[in-house]
């Protein structure tokens, strides 16, 4: 992107940086810029989750995707990260990799985790249940994405979600 700058009577064209601003270096969060997005390697913690949610929210606008997808992408990332922590042993560090990319058709969210097996769909929990503390994650993926898959990953598995701009 270029911007025209007026100053001393001379017209200048300068390049501006379209990339998202990355957080200050954190010991348990490593952010790598990728083409039209980013990859975050983290060890689960409330602070790390906060950083990842903010970065996820920024990708659609920063890379020209539909900004209306930001909230849905953030919710998906939060849900998938939270599910991994819930099913992991309490005393062990929980490694995660989160990737978020803007595309011409929407936003892609990929969450890698080391939890063995496939995610379980709980059909006994209604999406609008006020009492349920868990069990709505896959229903939310169905609702907020146009498609999602579970695939092998170097970490274990990855859940890849595509959110289409409307």
Rosetta constraint file for C-alpha pairs under 8 A:
AtomPair CA 1 CA 15 HARMONIC 6.01 0.50
AtomPair CA 1 CA 16 HARMONIC 5.95 0.50
AtomPair CA 1 CA 17 HARMONIC 7.49 0.50
AtomPair CA 1 CA 18 HARMONIC 7.11 0.50
AtomPair CA 2 CA 13 HARMONIC 6.38 0.50
AtomPair CA 2 CA 14 HARMONIC 5.61 0.50
AtomPair CA 2 CA 15 HARMONIC 4.61 0.50
AtomPair CA 2 CA 16 HARMONIC 5.91 0.50
AtomPair CA 3 CA 13 HARMONIC 5.76 0.50
AtomPair CA 3 CA 14 HARMONIC 5.65 0.50
AtomPair CA 3 CA 15 HARMONIC 6.45 0.50
AtomPair CA 3 CA 16 HARMONIC 6.81 0.50
AtomPair CA 4 CA 11 HARMONIC 7.03 0.50
AtomPair CA 4 CA 12 HARMONIC 5.90 0.50
AtomPair CA 4 CA 13 HARMONIC 4.72 0.50
AtomPair CA 4 CA 14 HARMONIC 6.62 0.50
AtomPair CA 5 CA 11 HARMONIC 6.30 0.50
AtomPair CA 5 CA 12 HARMONIC 5.37 0.50
AtomPair CA 5 CA 13 HARMONIC 6.19 0.50
AtomPair CA 5 CA 14 HARMONIC 7.28 0.50
AtomPair CA 6 CA 10 HARMONIC 6.63 0.50
AtomPair CA 6 CA 11 HARMONIC 5.48 0.50
AtomPair CA 6 CA 12 HARMONIC 6.72 0.50
AtomPair CA 7 CA 11 HARMONIC 7.24 0.50
AtomPair CA 18 CA 62 HARMONIC 6.29 0.50
AtomPair CA 18 CA 63 HARMONIC 7.29 0.50
AtomPair CA 19 CA 62 HARMONIC 6.12 0.50
AtomPair CA 19 CA 63 HARMONIC 7.28 0.50
AtomPair CA 20 CA 55 HARMONIC 7.86 0.50
AtomPair CA 20 CA 58 HARMONIC 6.77 0.50
AtomPair CA 20 CA 59 HARMONIC 7.08 0.50
AtomPair CA 20 CA 62 HARMONIC 5.78 0.50
AtomPair CA 22 CA 31 HARMONIC 7.33 0.50
AtomPair CA 22 CA 55 HARMONIC 7.75 0.50
AtomPair CA 23 CA 51 HARMONIC 7.42 0.50
AtomPair CA 25 CA 29 HARMONIC 7.38 0.50
AtomPair CA 25 CA 30 HARMONIC 7.35 0.50
AtomPair CA 26 CA 30 HARMONIC 7.09 0.50
AtomPair CA 28 CA 41 HARMONIC 7.92 0.50
AtomPair CA 28 CA 42 HARMONIC 5.34 0.50
AtomPair CA 28 CA 43 HARMONIC 5.41 0.50
AtomPair CA 28 CA 48 HARMONIC 7.07 0.50
AtomPair CA 29 CA 40 HARMONIC 6.69 0.50
AtomPair CA 29 CA 41 HARMONIC 5.77 0.50
AtomPair CA 29 CA 42 HARMONIC 4.45 0.50
AtomPair CA 29 CA 43 HARMONIC 6.85 0.50
AtomPair CA 29 CA 48 HARMONIC 6.27 0.50
AtomPair CA 30 CA 40 HARMONIC 5.54 0.50
AtomPair CA 30 CA 41 HARMONIC 5.06 0.50
AtomPair CA 30 CA 42 HARMONIC 6.33 0.50
AtomPair CA 31 CA 38 HARMONIC 6.94 0.50
AtomPair CA 31 CA 39 HARMONIC 5.81 0.50
AtomPair CA 31 CA 40 HARMONIC 4.48 0.50
AtomPair CA 31 CA 41 HARMONIC 6.53 0.50
AtomPair CA 32 CA 38 HARMONIC 5.67 0.50
AtomPair CA 32 CA 39 HARMONIC 5.17 0.50
AtomPair CA 32 CA 40 HARMONIC 6.32 0.50
AtomPair CA 33 CA 37 HARMONIC 6.24 0.50
AtomPair CA 33 CA 38 HARMONIC 4.42 0.50
AtomPair CA 33 CA 39 HARMONIC 6.39 0.50
AtomPair CA 34 CA 38 HARMONIC 4.81 0.50
AtomPair CA 34 CA 39 HARMONIC 6.79 0.50
AtomPair CA 35 CA 101 HARMONIC 7.79 0.50
AtomPair CA 36 CA 59 HARMONIC 7.95 0.50
AtomPair CA 36 CA 63 HARMONIC 5.75 0.50
AtomPair CA 36 CA 101 HARMONIC 5.56 0.50
AtomPair CA 36 CA 102 HARMONIC 5.55 0.50
AtomPair CA 36 CA 103 HARMONIC 7.30 0.50
AtomPair CA 37 CA 59 HARMONIC 6.17 0.50
AtomPair CA 37 CA 63 HARMONIC 7.19 0.50
AtomPair CA 37 CA 99 HARMONIC 7.45 0.50
AtomPair CA 37 CA 100 HARMONIC 5.49 0.50
AtomPair CA 37 CA 101 HARMONIC 4.16 0.50
AtomPair CA 37 CA 102 HARMONIC 6.12 0.50
AtomPair CA 38 CA 59 HARMONIC 7.97 0.50
AtomPair CA 38 CA 99 HARMONIC 5.70 0.50
AtomPair CA 38 CA 100 HARMONIC 5.63 0.50
AtomPair CA 38 CA 101 HARMONIC 6.56 0.50
AtomPair CA 39 CA 97 HARMONIC 6.98 0.50
AtomPair CA 39 CA 98 HARMONIC 5.73 0.50
AtomPair CA 39 CA 99 HARMONIC 4.31 0.50
AtomPair CA 39 CA 100 HARMONIC 6.66 0.50
AtomPair CA 40 CA 52 HARMONIC 7.23 0.50
AtomPair CA 40 CA 97 HARMONIC 5.56 0.50
AtomPair CA 40 CA 98 HARMONIC 5.11 0.50
AtomPair CA 40 CA 99 HARMONIC 6.26 0.50
AtomPair CA 41 CA 95 HARMONIC 7.53 0.50
AtomPair CA 41 CA 96 HARMONIC 5.97 0.50
AtomPair CA 41 CA 97 HARMONIC 4.48 0.50
AtomPair CA 41 CA 98 HARMONIC 6.57 0.50
AtomPair CA 42 CA 48 HARMONIC 6.76 0.50
AtomPair CA 42 CA 95 HARMONIC 5.86 0.50
AtomPair CA 42 CA 96 HARMONIC 5.39 0.50
AtomPair CA 42 CA 97 HARMONIC 6.26 0.50
AtomPair CA 43 CA 48 HARMONIC 7.22 0.50
AtomPair CA 43 CA 93 HARMONIC 6.30 0.50
AtomPair CA 43 CA 94 HARMONIC 5.37 0.50
AtomPair CA 43 CA 95 HARMONIC 4.57 0.50
AtomPair CA 43 CA 96 HARMONIC 6.17 0.50
AtomPair CA 44 CA 48 HARMONIC 6.23 0.50
AtomPair CA 44 CA 49 HARMONIC 6.76 0.50
AtomPair CA 44 CA 81 HARMONIC 7.93 0.50
AtomPair CA 44 CA 85 HARMONIC 7.25 0.50
AtomPair CA 44 CA 93 HARMONIC 6.95 0.50
AtomPair CA 44 CA 94 HARMONIC 5.28 0.50
AtomPair CA 44 CA 95 HARMONIC 6.34 0.50
AtomPair CA 44 CA 96 HARMONIC 6.97 0.50
AtomPair CA 45 CA 49 HARMONIC 6.07 0.50
AtomPair CA 46 CA 50 HARMONIC 6.21 0.50
AtomPair CA 47 CA 51 HARMONIC 6.39 0.50
AtomPair CA 48 CA 52 HARMONIC 6.23 0.50
AtomPair CA 49 CA 53 HARMONIC 6.08 0.50
AtomPair CA 49 CA 78 HARMONIC 7.49 0.50
AtomPair CA 49 CA 81 HARMONIC 7.80 0.50
AtomPair CA 50 CA 54 HARMONIC 6.28 0.50
AtomPair CA 51 CA 55 HARMONIC 6.22 0.50
AtomPair CA 52 CA 56 HARMONIC 6.00 0.50
AtomPair CA 52 CA 98 HARMONIC 7.77 0.50
AtomPair CA 53 CA 57 HARMONIC 6.16 0.50
AtomPair CA 53 CA 74 HARMONIC 5.49 0.50
AtomPair CA 53 CA 77 HARMONIC 6.95 0.50
AtomPair CA 53 CA 78 HARMONIC 6.81 0.50
AtomPair CA 54 CA 58 HARMONIC 6.35 0.50
AtomPair CA 54 CA 74 HARMONIC 7.73 0.50
AtomPair CA 55 CA 59 HARMONIC 6.51 0.50
AtomPair CA 56 CA 60 HARMONIC 7.97 0.50
AtomPair CA 56 CA 70 HARMONIC 7.04 0.50
AtomPair CA 56 CA 73 HARMONIC 6.60 0.50
AtomPair CA 56 CA 74 HARMONIC 5.64 0.50
AtomPair CA 56 CA 77 HARMONIC 7.63 0.50
AtomPair CA 56 CA 100 HARMONIC 6.32 0.50
AtomPair CA 57 CA 70 HARMONIC 4.67 0.50
AtomPair CA 57 CA 71 HARMONIC 6.38 0.50
AtomPair CA 57 CA 73 HARMONIC 6.87 0.50
AtomPair CA 57 CA 74 HARMONIC 5.63 0.50
AtomPair CA 58 CA 62 HARMONIC 5.96 0.50
AtomPair CA 58 CA 70 HARMONIC 6.99 0.50
AtomPair CA 59 CA 63 HARMONIC 5.90 0.50
AtomPair CA 59 CA 65 HARMONIC 7.85 0.50
AtomPair CA 59 CA 70 HARMONIC 7.41 0.50
AtomPair CA 59 CA 100 HARMONIC 6.96 0.50
AtomPair CA 59 CA 101 HARMONIC 6.89 0.50
AtomPair CA 59 CA 102 HARMONIC 6.59 0.50
AtomPair CA 60 CA 64 HARMONIC 5.97 0.50
AtomPair CA 60 CA 65 HARMONIC 4.50 0.50
AtomPair CA 60 CA 66 HARMONIC 5.95 0.50
AtomPair CA 60 CA 67 HARMONIC 5.21 0.50
AtomPair CA 60 CA 69 HARMONIC 6.79 0.50
AtomPair CA 60 CA 70 HARMONIC 5.91 0.50
AtomPair CA 60 CA 101 HARMONIC 7.84 0.50
AtomPair CA 60 CA 102 HARMONIC 5.74 0.50
AtomPair CA 60 CA 107 HARMONIC 6.80 0.50
AtomPair CA 61 CA 65 HARMONIC 5.93 0.50
AtomPair CA 61 CA 66 HARMONIC 6.89 0.50
AtomPair CA 61 CA 67 HARMONIC 5.08 0.50
AtomPair CA 61 CA 70 HARMONIC 7.80 0.50
AtomPair CA 63 CA 102 HARMONIC 6.03 0.50
AtomPair CA 64 CA 102 HARMONIC 7.23 0.50
AtomPair CA 65 CA 69 HARMONIC 7.92 0.50
AtomPair CA 65 CA 102 HARMONIC 5.54 0.50
AtomPair CA 65 CA 103 HARMONIC 6.47 0.50
AtomPair CA 65 CA 104 HARMONIC 6.82 0.50
AtomPair CA 65 CA 105 HARMONIC 7.82 0.50
AtomPair CA 65 CA 106 HARMONIC 5.91 0.50
AtomPair CA 65 CA 107 HARMONIC 6.93 0.50
AtomPair CA 65 CA 165 HARMONIC 7.88 0.50
AtomPair CA 66 CA 70 HARMONIC 7.84 0.50
AtomPair CA 66 CA 106 HARMONIC 6.51 0.50
AtomPair CA 66 CA 165 HARMONIC 5.94 0.50
AtomPair CA 68 CA 72 HARMONIC 7.89 0.50
AtomPair CA 68 CA 165 HARMONIC 7.94 0.50
AtomPair CA 69 CA 73 HARMONIC 6.06 0.50
AtomPair CA 69 CA 106 HARMONIC 7.47 0.50
AtomPair CA 69 CA 107 HARMONIC 7.11 0.50
AtomPair CA 69 CA 163 HARMONIC 7.06 0.50
AtomPair CA 69 CA 164 HARMONIC 7.98 0.50
AtomPair CA 69 CA 165 HARMONIC 6.96 0.50
AtomPair CA 70 CA 74 HARMONIC 6.11 0.50
AtomPair CA 71 CA 75 HARMONIC 6.20 0.50
AtomPair CA 72 CA 76 HARMONIC 6.20 0.50
AtomPair CA 72 CA 144 HARMONIC 6.44 0.50
AtomPair CA 72 CA 163 HARMONIC 7.97 0.50
AtomPair CA 73 CA 77 HARMONIC 6.22 0.50
AtomPair CA 73 CA 107 HARMONIC 7.47 0.50
AtomPair CA 73 CA 109 HARMONIC 6.84 0.50
AtomPair CA 73 CA 163 HARMONIC 7.45 0.50
AtomPair CA 74 CA 78 HARMONIC 6.10 0.50
AtomPair CA 75 CA 79 HARMONIC 6.06 0.50
AtomPair CA 76 CA 80 HARMONIC 6.12 0.50
AtomPair CA 76 CA 109 HARMONIC 7.89 0.50
AtomPair CA 76 CA 140 HARMONIC 7.59 0.50
AtomPair CA 76 CA 141 HARMONIC 6.83 0.50
AtomPair CA 76 CA 144 HARMONIC 7.91 0.50
AtomPair CA 77 CA 81 HARMONIC 6.02 0.50
AtomPair CA 77 CA 98 HARMONIC 7.70 0.50
AtomPair CA 77 CA 109 HARMONIC 7.27 0.50
AtomPair CA 77 CA 111 HARMONIC 7.22 0.50
AtomPair CA 78 CA 82 HARMONIC 5.92 0.50
AtomPair CA 79 CA 83 HARMONIC 6.10 0.50
AtomPair CA 79 CA 137 HARMONIC 6.12 0.50
AtomPair CA 80 CA 84 HARMONIC 6.47 0.50
AtomPair CA 80 CA 111 HARMONIC 6.95 0.50
AtomPair CA 80 CA 137 HARMONIC 7.28 0.50
AtomPair CA 81 CA 85 HARMONIC 6.52 0.50
AtomPair CA 81 CA 96 HARMONIC 7.62 0.50
AtomPair CA 81 CA 111 HARMONIC 7.50 0.50
AtomPair CA 82 CA 86 HARMONIC 6.19 0.50
AtomPair CA 83 CA 87 HARMONIC 6.40 0.50
AtomPair CA 83 CA 137 HARMONIC 7.70 0.50
AtomPair CA 84 CA 88 HARMONIC 6.15 0.50
AtomPair CA 84 CA 94 HARMONIC 7.79 0.50
AtomPair CA 84 CA 113 HARMONIC 7.00 0.50
AtomPair CA 84 CA 115 HARMONIC 6.82 0.50
AtomPair CA 85 CA 94 HARMONIC 6.73 0.50
AtomPair CA 87 CA 115 HARMONIC 7.65 0.50
AtomPair CA 88 CA 92 HARMONIC 7.57 0.50
AtomPair CA 88 CA 94 HARMONIC 7.06 0.50
AtomPair CA 88 CA 115 HARMONIC 7.14 0.50
AtomPair CA 95 CA 113 HARMONIC 6.68 0.50
AtomPair CA 95 CA 114 HARMONIC 7.13 0.50
AtomPair CA 96 CA 111 HARMONIC 7.09 0.50
AtomPair CA 96 CA 112 HARMONIC 5.70 0.50
AtomPair CA 96 CA 113 HARMONIC 5.11 0.50
AtomPair CA 96 CA 114 HARMONIC 7.53 0.50
AtomPair CA 97 CA 110 HARMONIC 8.00 0.50
AtomPair CA 97 CA 111 HARMONIC 5.76 0.50
AtomPair CA 97 CA 112 HARMONIC 4.94 0.50
AtomPair CA 97 CA 113 HARMONIC 6.78 0.50
AtomPair CA 98 CA 109 HARMONIC 7.37 0.50
AtomPair CA 98 CA 110 HARMONIC 5.73 0.50
AtomPair CA 98 CA 111 HARMONIC 4.57 0.50
AtomPair CA 98 CA 112 HARMONIC 6.35 0.50
AtomPair CA 99 CA 108 HARMONIC 7.93 0.50
AtomPair CA 99 CA 109 HARMONIC 5.78 0.50
AtomPair CA 99 CA 110 HARMONIC 4.99 0.50
AtomPair CA 99 CA 111 HARMONIC 6.44 0.50
AtomPair CA 100 CA 107 HARMONIC 7.09 0.50
AtomPair CA 100 CA 108 HARMONIC 5.69 0.50
AtomPair CA 100 CA 109 HARMONIC 4.65 0.50
AtomPair CA 100 CA 110 HARMONIC 6.44 0.50
AtomPair CA 101 CA 107 HARMONIC 5.64 0.50
AtomPair CA 101 CA 108 HARMONIC 5.13 0.50
AtomPair CA 101 CA 109 HARMONIC 6.65 0.50
AtomPair CA 102 CA 106 HARMONIC 6.03 0.50
AtomPair CA 102 CA 107 HARMONIC 4.52 0.50
AtomPair CA 102 CA 108 HARMONIC 6.40 0.50
AtomPair CA 103 CA 107 HARMONIC 5.80 0.50
AtomPair CA 103 CA 108 HARMONIC 7.43 0.50
AtomPair CA 105 CA 164 HARMONIC 5.68 0.50
AtomPair CA 105 CA 165 HARMONIC 6.00 0.50
AtomPair CA 106 CA 162 HARMONIC 7.15 0.50
AtomPair CA 106 CA 163 HARMONIC 5.53 0.50
AtomPair CA 106 CA 164 HARMONIC 4.43 0.50
AtomPair CA 106 CA 165 HARMONIC 4.82 0.50
AtomPair CA 107 CA 162 HARMONIC 5.94 0.50
AtomPair CA 107 CA 163 HARMONIC 5.19 0.50
AtomPair CA 107 CA 164 HARMONIC 6.65 0.50
AtomPair CA 107 CA 165 HARMONIC 7.86 0.50
AtomPair CA 108 CA 160 HARMONIC 7.14 0.50
AtomPair CA 108 CA 161 HARMONIC 5.68 0.50
AtomPair CA 108 CA 162 HARMONIC 4.56 0.50
AtomPair CA 108 CA 163 HARMONIC 6.23 0.50
AtomPair CA 109 CA 160 HARMONIC 5.86 0.50
AtomPair CA 109 CA 161 HARMONIC 5.15 0.50
AtomPair CA 109 CA 162 HARMONIC 6.47 0.50
AtomPair CA 110 CA 158 HARMONIC 6.40 0.50
AtomPair CA 110 CA 159 HARMONIC 5.57 0.50
AtomPair CA 110 CA 160 HARMONIC 4.37 0.50
AtomPair CA 110 CA 161 HARMONIC 6.23 0.50
AtomPair CA 111 CA 158 HARMONIC 5.39 0.50
AtomPair CA 111 CA 159 HARMONIC 5.35 0.50
AtomPair CA 111 CA 160 HARMONIC 6.67 0.50
AtomPair CA 112 CA 153 HARMONIC 6.65 0.50
AtomPair CA 112 CA 155 HARMONIC 6.37 0.50
AtomPair CA 112 CA 156 HARMONIC 7.06 0.50
AtomPair CA 112 CA 157 HARMONIC 5.64 0.50
AtomPair CA 112 CA 158 HARMONIC 4.11 0.50
AtomPair CA 112 CA 159 HARMONIC 6.51 0.50
AtomPair CA 113 CA 155 HARMONIC 5.87 0.50
AtomPair CA 113 CA 156 HARMONIC 5.85 0.50
AtomPair CA 113 CA 157 HARMONIC 5.74 0.50
AtomPair CA 113 CA 158 HARMONIC 6.32 0.50
AtomPair CA 114 CA 155 HARMONIC 5.33 0.50
AtomPair CA 114 CA 156 HARMONIC 4.51 0.50
AtomPair CA 114 CA 157 HARMONIC 6.48 0.50
AtomPair CA 115 CA 156 HARMONIC 6.74 0.50
AtomPair CA 115 CA 157 HARMONIC 7.48 0.50
AtomPair CA 116 CA 156 HARMONIC 6.78 0.50
AtomPair CA 116 CA 157 HARMONIC 7.63 0.50
AtomPair CA 118 CA 150 HARMONIC 7.36 0.50
AtomPair CA 119 CA 138 HARMONIC 7.98 0.50
AtomPair CA 120 CA 138 HARMONIC 7.90 0.50
AtomPair CA 121 CA 135 HARMONIC 7.19 0.50
AtomPair CA 121 CA 137 HARMONIC 8.00 0.50
AtomPair CA 121 CA 138 HARMONIC 6.03 0.50
AtomPair CA 121 CA 139 HARMONIC 7.72 0.50
AtomPair CA 122 CA 135 HARMONIC 5.37 0.50
AtomPair CA 122 CA 136 HARMONIC 7.18 0.50
AtomPair CA 125 CA 129 HARMONIC 6.96 0.50
AtomPair CA 125 CA 132 HARMONIC 6.84 0.50
AtomPair CA 125 CA 135 HARMONIC 5.95 0.50
AtomPair CA 125 CA 136 HARMONIC 6.68 0.50
AtomPair CA 126 CA 136 HARMONIC 7.27 0.50
AtomPair CA 127 CA 136 HARMONIC 5.69 0.50
AtomPair CA 127 CA 139 HARMONIC 6.74 0.50
AtomPair CA 127 CA 140 HARMONIC 7.65 0.50
AtomPair CA 136 CA 140 HARMONIC 6.17 0.50
AtomPair CA 137 CA 141 HARMONIC 6.43 0.50
AtomPair CA 138 CA 142 HARMONIC 6.26 0.50
AtomPair CA 139 CA 143 HARMONIC 6.24 0.50
AtomPair CA 140 CA 144 HARMONIC 5.94 0.50
AtomPair CA 141 CA 145 HARMONIC 5.65 0.50
AtomPair CA 141 CA 148 HARMONIC 7.21 0.50
AtomPair CA 141 CA 161 HARMONIC 7.66 0.50
AtomPair CA 142 CA 146 HARMONIC 7.26 0.50
AtomPair CA 142 CA 147 HARMONIC 7.30 0.50
AtomPair CA 142 CA 148 HARMONIC 7.78 0.50
AtomPair CA 144 CA 163 HARMONIC 6.88 0.50
AtomPair CA 145 CA 161 HARMONIC 6.36 0.50
AtomPair CA 145 CA 162 HARMONIC 5.64 0.50
AtomPair CA 145 CA 163 HARMONIC 4.62 0.50
AtomPair CA 145 CA 164 HARMONIC 6.96 0.50
AtomPair CA 146 CA 161 HARMONIC 7.90 0.50
AtomPair CA 146 CA 162 HARMONIC 6.08 0.50
AtomPair CA 146 CA 163 HARMONIC 5.83 0.50
AtomPair CA 146 CA 164 HARMONIC 6.27 0.50
AtomPair CA 147 CA 161 HARMONIC 6.01 0.50
AtomPair CA 147 CA 162 HARMONIC 5.63 0.50
AtomPair CA 147 CA 163 HARMONIC 7.50 0.50
AtomPair CA 148 CA 159 HARMONIC 6.89 0.50
AtomPair CA 148 CA 160 HARMONIC 5.40 0.50
AtomPair CA 148 CA 161 HARMONIC 4.23 0.50
AtomPair CA 148 CA 162 HARMONIC 6.28 0.50
AtomPair CA 149 CA 159 HARMONIC 5.68 0.50
AtomPair CA 149 CA 160 HARMONIC 5.30 0.50
AtomPair CA 149 CA 161 HARMONIC 6.66 0.50
AtomPair CA 150 CA 157 HARMONIC 6.78 0.50
AtomPair CA 150 CA 158 HARMONIC 5.67 0.50
AtomPair CA 150 CA 159 HARMONIC 4.59 0.50
AtomPair CA 150 CA 160 HARMONIC 6.43 0.50
AtomPair CA 151 CA 157 HARMONIC 5.61 0.50
AtomPair CA 151 CA 158 HARMONIC 5.31 0.50
AtomPair CA 151 CA 159 HARMONIC 6.51 0.50
AtomPair CA 151 CA 160 HARMONIC 7.66 0.50
AtomPair CA 152 CA 156 HARMONIC 6.06 0.50
AtomPair CA 152 CA 157 HARMONIC 4.36 0.50
AtomPair CA 152 CA 158 HARMONIC 6.06 0.50
AtomPair CA 153 CA 157 HARMONIC 4.46 0.50
AtomPair CA 153 CA 158 HARMONIC 5.54 0.50
